Amino acid sequence: MSMSTVPNVEAVSKPDVLSSEPSALVSKEPAIIAEIPSLDVTAKIVAVRDYATALRVVNYDKETFDWRLYLSINKKEAPLLSYQAGFKKEDSAYFVEIKAAKEERARLNIYIHQLKTKQNQKRVEARSKSQELETLISEVALTNTLSSQVIQAISHLKEQMMIELESSEALKTKIREALENF
């Protein structure tokens, strides 16, 4: 069962010329007059009126909604703009802090590089000094060995000198005795 919203139209021919109208204004084509039952017309008029009323209500509701939305946005916009300005100030402050921190980091990186360079130089110097110290320690050990050998040699020489002195004393005594006997 299909419902059609198009009313049944029956064509009715009318004369081309009306008695009260001049013939130049009237078209030569037959006019079509639709005969619509009066009950359908009344229902259609009520439906159109209801539809128009609904459109006005929707339009009014839309305008009211738009106005309320506009007022709500305006109420919220001022604090949000204030927050936005605060965020911009905060952002600028953080930007300055970040820039200062980056400069400080660059300065500290340079300082760290200098410290590492000094540390490497000190390590090289320490290795050099350590090698010199090892050389000195071996020289001291050698000197101690030589010193103890010299001490032993001196001691041995003293012993030989004492022996020679005793021999020379004995010889001296023999020479005196020989001279006295002569």
C-alpha positions as CSV (number, residue, x, y, z in Angstrom):
1,M,0.0,0.0,0.0
2,S,1.7,3.2,-1.1
3,M,0.6,6.6,-0.1
4,S,1.0,9.4,-2.5
5,T,1.2,13.0,-1.4
6,V,0.4,14.2,-4.9
7,P,-3.4,14.9,-5.1
8,N,-5.4,13.5,-8.0
9,V,-5.6,16.2,-10.6
10,E,-8.1,16.1,-13.4
11,A,-7.7,18.4,-16.3
12,V,-10.6,20.5,-17.2
13,S,-10.7,22.7,-20.3
14,K,-11.7,26.3,-20.1
15,P,-12.4,28.7,-22.9
16,D,-9.3,30.5,-24.1
17,V,-10.8,34.0,-23.7
18,L,-12.7,35.3,-20.7
19,S,-15.3,37.9,-21.4
20,S,-13.9,40.4,-18.9
21,E,-10.3,40.2,-19.9
22,P,-8.7,41.5,-23.1
23,S,-7.7,38.7,-25.5
24,A,-4.0,39.9,-25.6
25,L,-3.4,39.0,-22.0
26,V,-4.9,35.5,-22.1
27,S,-2.8,32.6,-23.3
28,K,-4.1,30.4,-26.1
29,E,-3.3,27.2,-24.2
30,P,-5.9,25.3,-22.2
31,A,-5.8,26.0,-18.4
32,I,-5.6,23.1,-16.0
33,I,-7.5,23.3,-12.8
34,A,-7.0,20.7,-10.2
35,E,-10.0,19.6,-8.4
36,I,-8.9,18.6,-4.9
37,P,-11.5,17.4,-2.4
38,S,-12.1,20.1,0.3
39,L,-11.3,17.7,3.2
40,D,-7.8,17.1,1.8
41,V,-7.2,20.8,1.4
42,T,-8.2,21.5,4.9
43,A,-5.9,18.8,6.2
44,K,-3.1,20.0,4.1
45,I,-3.6,23.6,5.3
46,V,-3.6,22.4,9.0
47,A,-0.4,20.3,8.3
48,V,1.3,23.3,6.6
49,R,0.3,25.6,9.5
50,D,1.6,23.0,12.1
51,Y,4.8,22.6,10.1
52,A,5.2,26.4,9.9
53,T,4.6,26.6,13.7
54,A,7.2,23.9,14.3
55,L,9.7,25.7,12.1
56,R,9.1,28.9,14.0
57,V,9.6,27.0,17.3
58,V,12.7,25.3,16.0
59,N,14.0,28.6,14.6
60,Y,13.2,30.4,18.0
61,D,14.8,27.5,19.9
62,K,17.8,27.7,17.6
63,E,18.1,31.5,18.0
64,T,17.7,31.1,21.8
65,F,20.2,28.3,21.8
66,D,22.6,30.4,19.7
67,W,22.2,33.4,22.0
68,R,22.7,31.2,25.1
69,L,25.7,29.6,23.5
70,Y,27.0,33.1,22.6
71,L,26.5,34.3,26.2
72,S,28.1,31.2,27.6
73,I,31.1,31.5,25.3
74,N,31.4,35.2,26.3
75,K,31.3,34.3,30.0
76,K,34.0,31.7,29.6
77,E,36.0,33.6,27.1
78,A,37.3,36.3,29.5
79,P,38.7,33.9,32.1
80,L,40.2,31.8,29.4
81,L,41.8,34.8,27.8
82,S,43.1,35.8,31.2
83,Y,44.5,32.2,31.6
84,Q,45.9,32.5,28.1
85,A,47.7,35.7,29.0
86,G,48.9,34.1,32.2
87,F,50.2,31.2,30.2
88,K,51.9,33.5,27.8
89,K,53.7,35.3,30.7
90,E,54.5,31.9,32.2
91,D,55.7,30.6,28.9
92,S,57.9,33.7,28.4
93,A,59.3,33.2,31.9
94,Y,60.0,29.5,31.3
95,F,61.6,30.4,28.0
96,V,63.9,32.8,29.7
97,E,64.7,30.2,32.4
98,I,65.3,27.5,29.7
99,K,67.6,29.9,27.8
100,A,69.5,30.7,31.0
101,A,69.7,27.0,31.8
102,K,71.0,26.2,28.3
103,E,73.7,28.9,28.6
104,E,74.6,27.6,32.1
105,R,74.8,24.1,30.7
106,A,77.1,25.3,27.8
107,R,79.3,27.1,30.4
108,L,79.4,24.0,32.6
109,N,80.2,21.8,29.5
110,I,83.1,24.0,28.7
111,Y,84.2,23.9,32.4
112,I,83.9,20.1,32.4
113,H,85.9,19.9,29.2
114,Q,88.6,22.0,30.8
115,L,88.6,19.8,33.9
116,K,88.8,16.7,31.8
117,T,91.7,18.2,29.9
118,K,93.5,19.1,33.1
119,Q,92.7,15.6,34.5
120,N,94.3,14.0,31.4
121,Q,97.3,16.3,31.7
122,K,97.6,15.4,35.4
123,R,97.4,11.7,34.5
124,V,100.1,12.1,32.0
125,E,102.2,14.0,34.5
126,A,101.5,11.4,37.2
127,R,102.6,8.6,34.8
128,S,105.7,10.5,34.0
129,K,106.4,11.1,37.7
130,S,105.6,7.5,38.5
131,Q,108.1,6.4,35.9
132,E,110.7,8.9,37.3
133,L,109.9,7.6,40.8
134,E,110.4,4.0,39.7
135,T,113.7,5.0,38.1
136,L,114.7,6.9,41.3
137,I,113.7,3.9,43.4
138,S,115.8,1.6,41.3
139,E,118.7,4.1,41.4
140,V,118.3,4.4,45.2
141,A,118.4,0.6,45.4
142,L,121.4,0.6,43.2
143,T,123.0,3.4,45.3
144,N,122.2,1.5,48.5
145,T,123.8,-1.6,47.0
146,L,126.8,0.4,45.9
147,S,126.9,2.2,49.2
148,S,126.9,-1.1,51.1
149,Q,129.6,-2.4,48.8
150,V,131.6,0.8,49.4
151,I,131.1,0.4,53.1
152,Q,132.3,-3.2,52.9
153,A,135.2,-2.1,50.8
154,I,136.1,0.7,53.3
155,S,135.7,-1.8,56.1
156,H,138.0,-4.3,54.2
157,L,140.4,-1.4,53.5
158,K,140.4,-0.5,57.2
159,E,141.1,-4.1,58.1
160,Q,143.9,-4.2,55.6
161,M,145.2,-0.8,56.8
162,M,145.1,-2.1,60.3
163,I,147.0,-5.2,59.2
164,E,149.4,-3.0,57.3
165,L,149.8,-0.6,60.2
166,E,150.5,-3.5,62.5
167,S,153.0,-4.8,59.9
168,S,154.5,-1.3,59.6
169,E,154.8,-1.1,63.3
170,A,156.5,-4.4,63.4
171,L,158.7,-3.3,60.6
172,K,159.4,0.0,62.3
173,T,160.3,-1.8,65.5
174,K,162.6,-4.2,63.6
175,I,164.2,-1.2,61.8
176,R,164.8,0.5,65.2
177,E,166.3,-2.6,66.5
178,A,168.4,-3.1,63.5
179,L,169.6,0.5,63.8
180,E,170.3,0.1,67.4
181,N,172.2,-3.0,66.8
182,F,174.4,-1.3,64.2
